[in-house]
Amino acid sequence: MKRITSRTTEITIERRRSLVTRRTTKRRLSYCPICAREGEFVTPEEAAARASVTLRTIYRWLEDGKLHFIEQPGSELVICSESLA
């Protein structure tokens, strides 16, 4: 009489997500009228990476008034990094 054995193999896959940011431009220092002091300003993309949220969340926070921002000449929007904290 033949004996049949079955084997089960369990495979576990672990994934880790890493985000590396590098400063490719000079620091943008400007005066924030809401903080009433000079501070660093970042682009919406940089703000999203720093806060670990999506770009859409950053724009939602801007619309809700949760973040301080100014529009630079040439219509570039920059966000006060102090308001991200």
Jmol script that loads the backbone (N, CA, C; Angstrom):
load data "model"
ATOM      1  N   MET A   1       0.828  -1.169   0.000  1.00  0.00           N
ATOM      2  CA  MET A   1       0.000   0.000   0.000  1.00  0.00           C
ATOM      3  C   MET A   1       0.883   1.246   0.000  1.00  0.00           C
ATOM      4  N   LYS A   2       0.615   2.124  -0.964  1.00  0.00           N
ATOM      5  CA  LYS A   2       1.395   3.358  -1.076  1.00  0.00           C
ATOM      6  C   LYS A   2       0.817   4.418  -0.147  1.00  0.00           C
ATOM      7  N   ARG A   3       1.715   5.146   0.410  1.00  0.00           N
ATOM      8  CA  ARG A   3       1.291   6.230   1.292  1.00  0.00           C
ATOM      9  C   ARG A   3       1.553   7.563   0.589  1.00  0.00           C
ATOM     10  N   ILE A   4       0.542   8.400   0.498  1.00  0.00           N
ATOM     11  CA  ILE A   4       0.680   9.694  -0.176  1.00  0.00           C
ATOM     12  C   ILE A   4       0.734  10.784   0.892  1.00  0.00           C
ATOM     13  N   THR A   5       1.767  11.585   0.813  1.00  0.00           N
ATOM     14  CA  THR A   5       1.877  12.719   1.740  1.00  0.00           C
ATOM     15  C   THR A   5       1.861  14.006   0.929  1.00  0.00           C
ATOM     16  N   SER A   6       1.240  14.984   1.482  1.00  0.00           N
ATOM     17  CA  SER A   6       1.228  16.278   0.782  1.00  0.00           C
ATOM     18  C   SER A   6       1.996  17.282   1.626  1.00  0.00           C
ATOM     19  N   ARG A   7       2.638  18.169   0.950  1.00  0.00           N
ATOM     20  CA  ARG A   7       3.422  19.188   1.623  1.00  0.00           C
ATOM     21  C   ARG A   7       2.874  20.553   1.249  1.00  0.00           C
ATOM     22  N   THR A   8       2.879  21.426   2.208  1.00  0.00           N
ATOM     23  CA  THR A   8       2.441  22.795   1.977  1.00  0.00           C
ATOM     24  C   THR A   8       3.626  23.721   2.212  1.00  0.00           C
ATOM     25  N   THR A   9       3.840  24.592   1.286  1.00  0.00           N
ATOM     26  CA  THR A   9       4.918  25.569   1.419  1.00  0.00           C
ATOM     27  C   THR A   9       4.297  26.940   1.591  1.00  0.00           C
ATOM     28  N   GLU A  10       4.694  27.624   2.629  1.00  0.00           N
ATOM     29  CA  GLU A  10       4.183  28.970   2.892  1.00  0.00           C
ATOM     30  C   GLU A  10       5.283  29.963   2.575  1.00  0.00           C
ATOM     31  N   ILE A  11       4.946  30.927   1.751  1.00  0.00           N
ATOM     32  CA  ILE A  11       5.905  31.963   1.355  1.00  0.00           C
ATOM     33  C   ILE A  11       5.419  33.298   1.898  1.00  0.00           C
ATOM     34  N   THR A  12       6.278  33.960   2.610  1.00  0.00           N
ATOM     35  CA  THR A  12       5.953  35.273   3.165  1.00  0.00           C
ATOM     36  C   THR A  12       6.833  36.313   2.490  1.00  0.00           C
ATOM     37  N   ILE A  13       6.199  37.337   1.963  1.00  0.00           N
ATOM     38  CA  ILE A  13       6.933  38.404   1.289  1.00  0.00           C
ATOM     39  C   ILE A  13       6.772  39.675   2.111  1.00  0.00           C
ATOM     40  N   GLU A  14       7.879  40.243   2.509  1.00  0.00           N
ATOM     41  CA  GLU A  14       7.856  41.490   3.255  1.00  0.00           C
ATOM     42  C   GLU A  14       8.396  42.591   2.357  1.00  0.00           C
ATOM     43  N   ARG A  15       7.690  43.697   2.384  1.00  0.00           N
ATOM     44  CA  ARG A  15       8.136  44.837   1.582  1.00  0.00           C
ATOM     45  C   ARG A  15       8.320  46.025   2.495  1.00  0.00           C
ATOM     46  N   ARG A  16       9.347  46.745   2.268  1.00  0.00           N
ATOM     47  CA  ARG A  16       9.575  47.982   2.999  1.00  0.00           C
ATOM     48  C   ARG A  16       9.659  49.107   1.996  1.00  0.00           C
ATOM     49  N   ARG A  17       9.091  50.210   2.382  1.00  0.00           N
ATOM     50  CA  ARG A  17       9.088  51.372   1.501  1.00  0.00           C
ATOM     51  C   ARG A  17      10.019  52.420   2.082  1.00  0.00           C
ATOM     52  N   SER A  18      10.944  52.881   1.283  1.00  0.00           N
ATOM     53  CA  SER A  18      11.874  53.912   1.718  1.00  0.00           C
ATOM     54  C   SER A  18      11.749  55.112   0.804  1.00  0.00           C
ATOM     55  N   LEU A  19      11.822  56.272   1.398  1.00  0.00           N
ATOM     56  CA  LEU A  19      11.770  57.506   0.635  1.00  0.00           C
ATOM     57  C   LEU A  19      13.024  58.295   0.950  1.00  0.00           C
ATOM     58  N   VAL A  20      13.765  58.601  -0.076  1.00  0.00           N
ATOM     59  CA  VAL A  20      14.987  59.370   0.097  1.00  0.00           C
ATOM     60  C   VAL A  20      14.792  60.704  -0.611  1.00  0.00           C
ATOM     61  N   THR A  21      14.979  61.764   0.126  1.00  0.00           N
ATOM     62  CA  THR A  21      14.864  63.084  -0.481  1.00  0.00           C
ATOM     63  C   THR A  21      16.224  63.745  -0.448  1.00  0.00           C
ATOM     64  N   ARG A  22      16.516  64.426  -1.492  1.00  0.00           N
ATOM     65  CA  ARG A  22      17.772  65.165  -1.587  1.00  0.00           C
ATOM     66  C   ARG A  22      17.464  66.588  -1.987  1.00  0.00           C
ATOM     67  N   ARG A  23      18.140  67.482  -1.358  1.00  0.00           N
ATOM     68  CA  ARG A  23      17.965  68.888  -1.693  1.00  0.00           C
ATOM     69  C   ARG A  23      18.754  69.178  -2.961  1.00  0.00           C
ATOM     70  N   THR A  24      18.045  69.513  -4.035  1.00  0.00           N
ATOM     71  CA  THR A  24      18.707  69.789  -5.300  1.00  0.00           C
ATOM     72  C   THR A  24      18.790  71.286  -5.574  1.00  0.00           C
ATOM     73  N   THR A  25      18.056  72.043  -4.792  1.00  0.00           N
ATOM     74  CA  THR A  25      18.084  73.488  -4.971  1.00  0.00           C
ATOM     75  C   THR A  25      18.492  74.142  -3.667  1.00  0.00           C
ATOM     76  N   LYS A  26      18.786  75.408  -3.746  1.00  0.00           N
ATOM     77  CA  LYS A  26      19.128  76.149  -2.543  1.00  0.00           C
ATOM     78  C   LYS A  26      17.913  76.277  -1.641  1.00  0.00           C
ATOM     79  N   ARG A  27      18.174  76.486  -0.366  1.00  0.00           N
ATOM     80  CA  ARG A  27      17.067  76.697   0.570  1.00  0.00           C
ATOM     81  C   ARG A  27      16.350  77.978   0.201  1.00  0.00           C
ATOM     82  N   ARG A  28      15.026  77.924   0.242  1.00  0.00           N
ATOM     83  CA  ARG A  28      14.215  79.103  -0.045  1.00  0.00           C
ATOM     84  C   ARG A  28      13.821  79.746   1.276  1.00  0.00           C
ATOM     85  N   LEU A  29      14.453  80.829   1.608  1.00  0.00           N
ATOM     86  CA  LEU A  29      14.102  81.556   2.811  1.00  0.00           C
ATOM     87  C   LEU A  29      13.288  82.774   2.412  1.00  0.00           C
ATOM     88  N   SER A  30      12.221  82.984   3.133  1.00  0.00           N
ATOM     89  CA  SER A  30      11.372  84.129   2.858  1.00  0.00           C
ATOM     90  C   SER A  30      10.621  84.467   4.134  1.00  0.00           C
ATOM     91  N   TYR A  31       9.972  85.610   4.142  1.00  0.00           N
ATOM     92  CA  TYR A  31       9.212  86.054   5.298  1.00  0.00           C
ATOM     93  C   TYR A  31       7.796  85.498   5.232  1.00  0.00           C
ATOM     94  N   CYS A  32       7.372  84.824   6.300  1.00  0.00           N
ATOM     95  CA  CYS A  32       6.006  84.296   6.383  1.00  0.00           C
ATOM     96  C   CYS A  32       5.169  85.289   7.174  1.00  0.00           C
ATOM     97  N   PRO A  33       4.177  85.903   6.564  1.00  0.00           N
ATOM     98  CA  PRO A  33       3.365  86.889   7.278  1.00  0.00           C
ATOM     99  C   PRO A  33       2.519  86.274   8.404  1.00  0.00           C
ATOM    100  N   ILE A  34       2.202  85.007   8.326  1.00  0.00           N
ATOM    101  CA  ILE A  34       1.394  84.369   9.368  1.00  0.00           C
ATOM    102  C   ILE A  34       2.264  83.992  10.568  1.00  0.00           C
ATOM    103  N   CYS A  35       3.453  83.438  10.309  1.00  0.00           N
ATOM    104  CA  CYS A  35       4.390  83.111  11.395  1.00  0.00           C
ATOM    105  C   CYS A  35       5.056  84.377  11.934  1.00  0.00           C
ATOM    106  N   ALA A  36       5.059  85.428  11.135  1.00  0.00           N
ATOM    107  CA  ALA A  36       5.702  86.698  11.466  1.00  0.00           C
ATOM    108  C   ALA A  36       7.206  86.534  11.682  1.00  0.00           C
ATOM    109  N   ARG A  37       7.822  85.700  10.848  1.00  0.00           N
ATOM    110  CA  ARG A  37       9.279  85.546  10.885  1.00  0.00           C
ATOM    111  C   ARG A  37       9.762  84.940   9.580  1.00  0.00           C
ATOM    112  N   GLU A  38      11.063  84.977   9.392  1.00  0.00           N
ATOM    113  CA  GLU A  38      11.652  84.409   8.186  1.00  0.00           C
ATOM    114  C   GLU A  38      11.808  82.906   8.385  1.00  0.00           C
ATOM    115  N   GLY A  39      11.478  82.166   7.357  1.00  0.00           N
ATOM    116  CA  GLY A  39      11.579  80.713   7.446  1.00  0.00           C
ATOM    117  C   GLY A  39      11.795  80.092   6.086  1.00  0.00           C
ATOM    118  N   GLU A  40      11.956  78.775   6.096  1.00  0.00           N
ATOM    119  CA  GLU A  40      12.177  78.040   4.857  1.00  0.00           C
ATOM    120  C   GLU A  40      10.839  77.735   4.197  1.00  0.00           C
ATOM    121  N   PHE A  41      10.788  77.862   2.897  1.00  0.00           N
ATOM    122  CA  PHE A  41       9.597  77.555   2.112  1.00  0.00           C
ATOM    123  C   PHE A  41       9.923  76.421   1.158  1.00  0.00           C
ATOM    124  N   VAL A  42       8.953  75.524   0.974  1.00  0.00           N
ATOM    125  CA  VAL A  42       9.141  74.358   0.122  1.00  0.00           C
ATOM    126  C   VAL A  42       8.015  74.285  -0.900  1.00  0.00           C
ATOM    127  N   THR A  43       8.251  73.532  -1.962  1.00  0.00           N
ATOM    128  CA  THR A  43       7.219  73.329  -2.986  1.00  0.00           C
ATOM    129  C   THR A  43       6.169  72.362  -2.444  1.00  0.00           C
ATOM    130  N   PRO A  44       4.991  72.314  -3.034  1.00  0.00           N
ATOM    131  CA  PRO A  44       3.979  71.349  -2.592  1.00  0.00           C
ATOM    132  C   PRO A  44       4.467  69.899  -2.656  1.00  0.00           C
ATOM    133  N   GLU A  45       5.271  69.575  -3.644  1.00  0.00           N
ATOM    134  CA  GLU A  45       5.803  68.216  -3.767  1.00  0.00           C
ATOM    135  C   GLU A  45       6.730  67.896  -2.604  1.00  0.00           C
ATOM    136  N   GLU A  46       7.611  68.847  -2.251  1.00  0.00           N
ATOM    137  CA  GLU A  46       8.515  68.647  -1.116  1.00  0.00           C
ATOM    138  C   GLU A  46       7.728  68.550   0.189  1.00  0.00           C
ATOM    139  N   ALA A  47       6.683  69.350   0.313  1.00  0.00           N
ATOM    140  CA  ALA A  47       5.847  69.326   1.517  1.00  0.00           C
ATOM    141  C   ALA A  47       5.174  67.970   1.667  1.00  0.00           C
ATOM    142  N   ALA A  48       4.679  67.415   0.570  1.00  0.00           N
ATOM    143  CA  ALA A  48       4.035  66.101   0.612  1.00  0.00           C
ATOM    144  C   ALA A  48       5.027  65.026   1.046  1.00  0.00           C
ATOM    145  N   ALA A  49       6.249  65.097   0.544  1.00  0.00           N
ATOM    146  CA  ALA A  49       7.264  64.116   0.922  1.00  0.00           C
ATOM    147  C   ALA A  49       7.638  64.260   2.392  1.00  0.00           C
ATOM    148  N   ARG A  50       7.768  65.475   2.864  1.00  0.00           N
ATOM    149  CA  ARG A  50       8.124  65.701   4.271  1.00  0.00           C
ATOM    150  C   ARG A  50       7.025  65.256   5.217  1.00  0.00           C
ATOM    151  N   ALA A  51       5.783  65.470   4.838  1.00  0.00           N
ATOM    152  CA  ALA A  51       4.648  65.119   5.705  1.00  0.00           C
ATOM    153  C   ALA A  51       4.175  63.674   5.493  1.00  0.00           C
ATOM    154  N   SER A  52       4.763  62.982   4.526  1.00  0.00           N
ATOM    155  CA  SER A  52       4.384  61.597   4.184  1.00  0.00           C
ATOM    156  C   SER A  52       2.896  61.485   3.845  1.00  0.00           C
ATOM    157  N   VAL A  53       2.432  62.425   3.022  1.00  0.00           N
ATOM    158  CA  VAL A  53       1.050  62.413   2.546  1.00  0.00           C
ATOM    159  C   VAL A  53       1.062  62.605   1.036  1.00  0.00           C
ATOM    160  N   THR A  54      -0.108  62.505   0.420  1.00  0.00           N
ATOM    161  CA  THR A  54      -0.190  62.703  -1.022  1.00  0.00           C
ATOM    162  C   THR A  54      -0.203  64.201  -1.354  1.00  0.00           C
ATOM    163  N   LEU A  55       0.076  64.492  -2.587  1.00  0.00           N
ATOM    164  CA  LEU A  55       0.050  65.878  -3.058  1.00  0.00           C
ATOM    165  C   LEU A  55      -1.361  66.454  -2.934  1.00  0.00           C
ATOM    166  N   ARG A  56      -2.371  65.618  -3.190  1.00  0.00           N
ATOM    167  CA  ARG A  56      -3.762  66.058  -3.058  1.00  0.00           C
ATOM    168  C   ARG A  56      -4.081  66.480  -1.622  1.00  0.00           C
ATOM    169  N   THR A  57      -3.533  65.762  -0.637  1.00  0.00           N
ATOM    170  CA  THR A  57      -3.733  66.117   0.771  1.00  0.00           C
ATOM    171  C   THR A  57      -3.128  67.482   1.061  1.00  0.00           C
ATOM    172  N   ILE A  58      -1.960  67.761   0.500  1.00  0.00           N
ATOM    173  CA  ILE A  58      -1.322  69.070   0.698  1.00  0.00           C
ATOM    174  C   ILE A  58      -2.223  70.168   0.152  1.00  0.00           C
ATOM    175  N   TYR A  59      -2.759  69.984  -1.056  1.00  0.00           N
ATOM    176  CA  TYR A  59      -3.647  70.995  -1.629  1.00  0.00           C
ATOM    177  C   TYR A  59      -4.941  71.133  -0.819  1.00  0.00           C
ATOM    178  N   ARG A  60      -5.419  70.035  -0.257  1.00  0.00           N
ATOM    179  CA  ARG A  60      -6.610  70.100   0.594  1.00  0.00           C
ATOM    180  C   ARG A  60      -6.312  70.910   1.856  1.00  0.00           C
ATOM    181  N   TRP A  61      -5.132  70.689   2.445  1.00  0.00           N
ATOM    182  CA  TRP A  61      -4.732  71.455   3.628  1.00  0.00           C
ATOM    183  C   TRP A  61      -4.581  72.936   3.299  1.00  0.00           C
ATOM    184  N   LEU A  62      -4.087  73.223   2.102  1.00  0.00           N
ATOM    185  CA  LEU A  62      -3.967  74.622   1.680  1.00  0.00           C
ATOM    186  C   LEU A  62      -5.343  75.265   1.569  1.00  0.00           C
ATOM    187  N   GLU A  63      -6.295  74.555   0.969  1.00  0.00           N
ATOM    188  CA  GLU A  63      -7.654  75.066   0.817  1.00  0.00           C
ATOM    189  C   GLU A  63      -8.334  75.275   2.171  1.00  0.00           C
ATOM    190  N   ASP A  64      -8.023  74.405   3.140  1.00  0.00           N
ATOM    191  CA  ASP A  64      -8.608  74.507   4.477  1.00  0.00           C
ATOM    192  C   ASP A  64      -7.909  75.542   5.355  1.00  0.00           C
ATOM    193  N   GLY A  65      -6.802  76.097   4.860  1.00  0.00           N
ATOM    194  CA  GLY A  65      -6.071  77.101   5.632  1.00  0.00           C
ATOM    195  C   GLY A  65      -5.165  76.517   6.702  1.00  0.00           C
ATOM    196  N   LYS A  66      -4.867  75.242   6.622  1.00  0.00           N
ATOM    197  CA  LYS A  66      -4.013  74.594   7.622  1.00  0.00           C
ATOM    198  C   LYS A  66      -2.532  74.881   7.393  1.00  0.00           C
ATOM    199  N   LEU A  67      -2.158  75.242   6.165  1.00  0.00           N
ATOM    200  CA  LEU A  67      -0.763  75.520   5.838  1.00  0.00           C
ATOM    201  C   LEU A  67      -0.606  76.971   5.401  1.00  0.00           C
ATOM    202  N   HIS A  68       0.539  77.535   5.750  1.00  0.00           N
ATOM    203  CA  HIS A  68       0.854  78.897   5.311  1.00  0.00           C
ATOM    204  C   HIS A  68       1.540  78.813   3.950  1.00  0.00           C
ATOM    205  N   PHE A  69       1.210  79.722   3.056  1.00  0.00           N
ATOM    206  CA  PHE A  69       1.846  79.705   1.742  1.00  0.00           C
ATOM    207  C   PHE A  69       1.917  81.114   1.186  1.00  0.00           C
ATOM    208  N   ILE A  70       2.797  81.275   0.230  1.00  0.00           N
ATOM    209  CA  ILE A  70       2.882  82.519  -0.537  1.00  0.00           C
ATOM    210  C   ILE A  70       3.062  82.137  -1.992  1.00  0.00           C
ATOM    211  N   GLU A  71       2.682  83.037  -2.863  1.00  0.00           N
ATOM    212  CA  GLU A  71       2.896  82.809  -4.294  1.00  0.00           C
ATOM    213  C   GLU A  71       4.056  83.673  -4.730  1.00  0.00           C
ATOM    214  N   GLN A  72       5.076  83.032  -5.236  1.00  0.00           N
ATOM    215  CA  GLN A  72       6.269  83.709  -5.713  1.00  0.00           C
ATOM    216  C   GLN A  72       5.990  84.333  -7.079  1.00  0.00           C
ATOM    217  N   PRO A  73       6.793  85.302  -7.462  1.00  0.00           N
ATOM    218  CA  PRO A  73       6.664  85.839  -8.822  1.00  0.00           C
ATOM    219  C   PRO A  73       6.786  84.703  -9.843  1.00  0.00           C
ATOM    220  N   GLY A  74       5.958  84.736 -10.848  1.00  0.00           N
ATOM    221  CA  GLY A  74       5.920  83.648 -11.814  1.00  0.00           C
ATOM    222  C   GLY A  74       4.910  82.602 -11.399  1.00  0.00           C
ATOM    223  N   SER A  75       4.072  82.952 -10.423  1.00  0.00           N
ATOM    224  CA  SER A  75       2.974  82.131  -9.902  1.00  0.00           C
ATOM    225  C   SER A  75       3.419  80.795  -9.321  1.00  0.00           C
ATOM    226  N   GLU A  76       4.623  80.739  -8.730  1.00  0.00           N
ATOM    227  CA  GLU A  76       5.071  79.541  -8.056  1.00  0.00           C
ATOM    228  C   GLU A  76       4.582  79.569  -6.610  1.00  0.00           C
ATOM    229  N   LEU A  77       3.879  78.531  -6.203  1.00  0.00           N
ATOM    230  CA  LEU A  77       3.339  78.433  -4.857  1.00  0.00           C
ATOM    231  C   LEU A  77       4.371  77.741  -3.970  1.00  0.00           C
ATOM    232  N   VAL A  78       4.684  78.353  -2.823  1.00  0.00           N
ATOM    233  CA  VAL A  78       5.592  77.731  -1.868  1.00  0.00           C
ATOM    234  C   VAL A  78       4.945  77.737  -0.485  1.00  0.00           C
ATOM    235  N   ILE A  79       5.262  76.719   0.295  1.00  0.00           N
ATOM    236  CA  ILE A  79       4.627  76.492   1.588  1.00  0.00           C
ATOM    237  C   ILE A  79       5.637  76.691   2.706  1.00  0.00           C
ATOM    238  N   CYS A  80       5.204  77.361   3.752  1.00  0.00           N
ATOM    239  CA  CYS A  80       6.046  77.585   4.930  1.00  0.00           C
ATOM    240  C   CYS A  80       6.290  76.241   5.619  1.00  0.00           C
ATOM    241  N   SER A  81       7.550  75.872   5.778  1.00  0.00           N
ATOM    242  CA  SER A  81       7.851  74.569   6.379  1.00  0.00           C
ATOM    243  C   SER A  81       7.477  74.530   7.861  1.00  0.00           C
ATOM    244  N   GLU A  82       7.396  75.673   8.514  1.00  0.00           N
ATOM    245  CA  GLU A  82       6.993  75.721   9.921  1.00  0.00           C
ATOM    246  C   GLU A  82       5.545  75.283  10.095  1.00  0.00           C
ATOM    247  N   SER A  83       4.696  75.534   9.108  1.00  0.00           N
ATOM    248  CA  SER A  83       3.289  75.159   9.226  1.00  0.00           C
ATOM    249  C   SER A  83       3.080  73.660   8.983  1.00  0.00           C
ATOM    250  N   LEU A  84       4.098  72.962   8.480  1.00  0.00           N
ATOM    251  CA  LEU A  84       4.012  71.505   8.289  1.00  0.00           C
ATOM    252  C   LEU A  84       4.166  70.758   9.603  1.00  0.00           C
ATOM    253  N   ALA A  85       4.819  71.373  10.566  1.00  0.00           N
ATOM    254  CA  ALA A  85       5.110  70.703  11.840  1.00  0.00           C
ATOM    255  C   ALA A  85       3.937  70.516  12.711  1.00  0.00           C
TER     256      ALA A  85
END
end "model"
wireframe off; spacefill off
backbone 0.3
color backbone group
